Amino acid sequence: MNISLELSSTLWIKCGSLIFLTCQTSCLILLMRVSRSVQNSELYSASTVVVCSEFLKLLLSIFLILCQEGEIKRSISSIYNEIIVQYNDMIQILIPSTLYIVQNNLLYFAISHLNAVLYQILYQSKIFTTAIFMILLLNQRLRLTQWFALLLLSTGIILTQLPSLNQSTSSSEFHSNLYGLLAILLASVTSGFAGVYLEKIFKGTSTSIWMRNLQLGLFGVPIGLFGVFINDASRVKTLGFFYGYTPIVWIVVILQAFGGLAIAFVMRYADNILKGFSMGLSMILSSLISYFLFDDFTPNM
């Protein structure tokens, strides 16, 4: 009976986290597009948004650890043990944390150079990079039906968006799309590797999800600040760290932070393949909304 209840609870967590991740990703893509559709003089620095979302995720993780442990003293002891005493385990998180920061900056760059539909089509390549890294890192052999399902999902998304690719583009638009293409392909590789590597860590130890997210945040915030220094130091010094921030930008920050927690749930209770399907469904959903909001593509009749 207890085993049955535990399996049922795990199933609900898996389904709930996948549904939340699908909705979160759809909203995030659309709001990222809206937030970047302003004049360059009023545009916020994407690198600062990455830092803010990582910092918010860090605070949320600390709060959830406090809720889990029940008291401050026990929480501090648990954090000290995981961060300081077991520092070798902590160092493992450095790799995916760095890659996620790189990926987030690449995605902001890509969405600034591509329309929402083209962005979604190209980002489907991460489904296959994820599958390849699952074979290499987890020794997980995908069944033929799984490969077929992945191919069918990607093909379906691409076919629904093909009309947008028939529109003529100027030379400047072509070069802009090319930069966006390179950025998003690199983001797909970093996403695939980081996701599978993190899944291996999540499922290889009994450390709580909140603690893992805390570890990611402890690396993510300073790495993100380094990215701000490299990419936007003069701009931030002149205009300020939060220049260009609007209510929509803050919603993007919040969605990105909660999305990180949702991905952690999916990796613990499901896997990266199911995460890929969730992302694929979010692409279809956001494409339909994008058609009505941005007129990014015109369907053929």
C-alpha positions in Angstrom: 0.0 0.0 0.0 2.8 2.4 0.9 4.7 1.5 -2.3 1.5 2.2 -4.3 1.0 5.6 -2.6 4.7 6.5 -3.2 4.5 5.6 -6.9 1.3 7.6 -7.2 2.9 10.6 -5.5 6.0 10.4 -7.7 3.8 10.2 -10.8 1.9 13.3 -9.8 5.1 15.2 -9.1 6.5 14.1 -12.5 3.3 15.1 -14.4 2.9 18.4 -12.4 6.5 19.4 -13.0 6.3 18.7 -16.7 3.0 20.6 -17.1 4.4 23.6 -15.2 7.7 23.5 -17.2 5.7 23.5 -20.5 3.6 26.5 -19.4 6.6 28.3 -17.9 8.7 27.9 -21.1 5.9 29.1 -23.4 5.4 32.2 -21.3 9.2 32.8 -21.0 9.8 32.7 -24.7 7.0 35.1 -25.5 7.9 37.5 -22.8 11.6 37.4 -23.7 10.6 38.4 -27.2 8.4 41.3 -26.0 11.1 42.5 -23.6 13.7 42.6 -26.3 11.4 44.4 -28.9 12.3 47.9 -27.8 14.8 50.5 -29.1 18.4 49.7 -28.4 18.7 52.9 -26.3 16.1 51.6 -24.0 17.1 47.9 -24.0 18.2 46.2 -20.8 21.4 44.1 -20.5 20.5 40.5 -20.9 23.5 39.5 -18.8 22.1 41.4 -15.8 18.8 39.5 -16.1 20.7 36.2 -16.0 22.3 37.3 -12.7 19.0 38.4 -11.2 17.3 35.2 -12.0 20.2 33.2 -10.6 20.1 35.3 -7.4 16.3 34.8 -7.1 16.7 31.1 -7.5 19.4 31.1 -4.8 17.0 32.9 -2.4 14.2 30.6 -3.3 16.4 27.5 -2.6 17.4 28.8 0.8 13.8 29.5 1.7 12.8 26.0 0.6 15.6 24.4 2.5 14.4 26.3 5.6 10.9 24.9 5.0 12.3 21.4 4.5 14.5 21.4 7.6 12.0 23.1 9.8 14.4 25.3 11.8 17.2 27.8 11.0 20.0 26.0 13.0 19.3 22.7 11.2 19.2 24.4 7.8 22.6 26.1 8.4 24.1 22.8 9.5 22.8 21.1 6.4 24.0 23.8 4.1 27.5 23.9 5.8 27.8 20.1 5.4 26.8 20.1 1.7 28.8 23.2 0.7 31.9 23.1 2.9 32.4 19.6 4.3 31.5 17.8 1.0 33.2 20.3 -1.2 34.2 17.7 -3.8 30.5 17.1 -4.4 30.0 20.8 -4.7 32.7 21.2 -7.3 30.8 18.9 -9.7 28.1 21.5 -9.9 30.6 24.1 -11.4 30.4 22.5 -14.9 26.7 22.6 -15.5 26.3 25.9 -13.6 28.9 27.6 -15.9 27.3 26.0 -19.0 23.8 27.2 -18.0 25.0 30.8 -17.6 26.6 30.6 -21.1 23.4 29.1 -22.5 21.2 31.7 -21.0 23.3 34.5 -22.5 23.4 32.8 -25.8 19.6 32.5 -25.8 19.1 36.2 -25.1 21.4 37.0 -28.0 19.6 34.6 -30.3 16.1 35.9 -29.5 17.3 39.4 -30.3 18.4 38.3 -33.8 15.6 35.8 -34.6 11.8 36.0 -34.6 10.1 33.8 -32.1 9.1 31.1 -34.6 12.6 30.7 -36.2 14.1 30.7 -32.6 11.8 27.8 -31.7 12.5 25.8 -34.8 16.3 26.0 -34.4 16.3 25.3 -30.7 14.7 21.9 -31.4 18.3 20.7 -32.2 18.8 20.4 -28.4 16.5 17.4 -28.4 19.0 15.5 -30.4 22.1 16.8 -28.6 20.4 15.8 -25.4 19.7 12.3 -26.7 23.4 11.9 -27.9 24.8 13.0 -24.5 22.4 10.6 -22.7 24.0 7.8 -24.7 27.6 9.1 -24.0 27.2 10.0 -20.3 24.4 7.8 -19.0 24.9 4.8 -21.2 21.2 5.0 -21.8 20.2 3.3 -25.1 17.1 4.9 -26.6 14.6 2.6 -28.2 13.8 3.0 -31.9 10.3 4.2 -30.9 11.9 7.0 -28.8 14.1 8.1 -31.6 11.1 8.1 -33.9 9.0 10.1 -31.4 11.8 12.7 -31.1 12.0 13.0 -34.9 8.2 13.2 -35.2 8.1 16.0 -32.6 10.8 18.1 -34.2 9.4 17.5 -37.7 5.9 18.5 -36.6 7.1 21.7 -35.0 9.2 22.6 -38.1 6.4 21.9 -40.6 3.9 24.1 -38.7 6.3 27.0 -38.9 7.7 26.6 -42.5 5.5 29.4 -43.9 7.5 31.9 -41.9 10.7 30.8 -43.7 9.2 31.7 -47.1 9.3 35.4 -46.4 12.0 37.3 -48.2 14.7 38.8 -46.0 17.2 41.6 -46.6 20.9 41.2 -46.4 21.0 42.8 -42.9 18.3 40.4 -41.8 20.2 37.5 -43.2 23.3 38.3 -41.3 21.3 38.9 -38.1 19.6 35.5 -38.5 23.0 33.9 -39.1 24.4 35.3 -35.8 21.2 34.1 -34.1 21.6 30.6 -35.7 25.2 30.2 -34.5 24.2 31.3 -31.0 21.3 29.0 -30.7 23.2 26.0 -32.1 25.9 26.5 -29.5 23.2 26.9 -26.9 21.7 23.6 -27.9 25.0 21.8 -27.4 25.6 23.4 -24.0 22.0 22.7 -23.0 22.2 19.1 -24.0 25.5 18.4 -22.2 24.6 20.4 -19.0 21.2 18.9 -18.8 22.4 15.3 -19.0 25.4 16.0 -16.7 23.1 17.5 -14.1 20.6 14.6 -14.4 23.5 12.2 -13.6 24.3 14.3 -10.5 20.7 14.6 -9.4 20.0 10.8 -9.7 23.4 9.7 -8.4 23.1 11.2 -4.9 20.4 11.6 -2.2 21.0 15.4 -1.9 17.8 17.3 -2.0 16.6 19.3 -5.1 16.7 22.5 -3.1 20.3 22.0 -2.0 21.4 21.2 -5.6 19.7 24.4 -6.8 21.5 26.3 -4.0 24.8 24.9 -5.2 24.0 25.9 -8.7 23.1 29.4 -7.6 26.3 29.8 -5.5 28.3 29.3 -8.7 25.8 30.9 -11.1 25.7 34.3 -9.4 29.5 35.1 -9.5 29.9 33.5 -12.9 27.0 35.6 -14.2 28.5 38.8 -12.6 31.7 38.0 -14.5 29.7 37.8 -17.7 28.2 41.3 -16.9 31.8 42.6 -16.4 33.0 41.1 -19.7 30.0 42.0 -21.9 28.3 45.1 -20.3 30.7 46.7 -17.8 30.7 50.1 -19.5 27.0 50.1 -20.1 26.2 49.1 -16.5 28.6 51.7 -15.1 27.1 54.5 -17.2 23.4 53.6 -17.1 23.1 51.4 -14.0 22.6 47.7 -13.4 18.8 47.8 -13.7 18.6 50.2 -16.6 15.7 49.3 -19.0 14.0 47.0 -16.5 10.2 47.1 -16.9 7.5 45.0 -15.2 7.8 42.5 -18.1 11.5 42.2 -17.6 11.0 41.4 -13.9 8.4 38.8 -14.8 11.0 37.2 -17.1 13.4 37.1 -14.1 10.8 35.4 -12.0 9.8 32.9 -14.7 13.5 32.0 -15.3 14.1 31.4 -11.6 11.1 29.2 -11.1 11.9 27.4 -14.4 15.2 26.4 -12.9 13.4 24.8 -10.0 11.0 23.1 -12.3 13.8 21.6 -14.4 15.4 20.2 -11.3 12.1 18.4 -10.5 11.9 17.0 -14.0 15.5 15.7 -13.8 15.0 14.1 -10.4 11.6 12.4 -11.2 11.7 12.1 -15.0 14.6 12.6 -17.5 15.9 14.9 -20.2 13.9 13.1 -22.9 10.6 14.0 -21.2 12.0 17.4 -20.6 12.6 17.7 -24.3 9.0 16.7 -25.1 7.8 19.3 -22.6 9.9 21.9 -24.3 8.6 20.8 -27.7 5.0 21.2 -26.6 5.8 24.6 -25.2 7.2 25.6 -28.6 3.9 24.6 -30.3 1.9 26.5 -27.7 4.1 29.7 -27.9 4.0 29.6 -31.7 0.2 29.6 -31.8 0.2 32.6 -29.4 3.0 34.2 -31.3 0.9 34.1 -34.5 -1.8 36.2 -32.9 0.4 38.6 -30.9 3.4 39.2 -33.3 2.2 37.9 -36.6 5.5 36.1 -36.9 4.2 33.7 -39.5 1.2 33.3 -41.8 -0.2 29.7 -42.1 -0.7 28.3 -45.5 -4.4 27.3 -46.3 
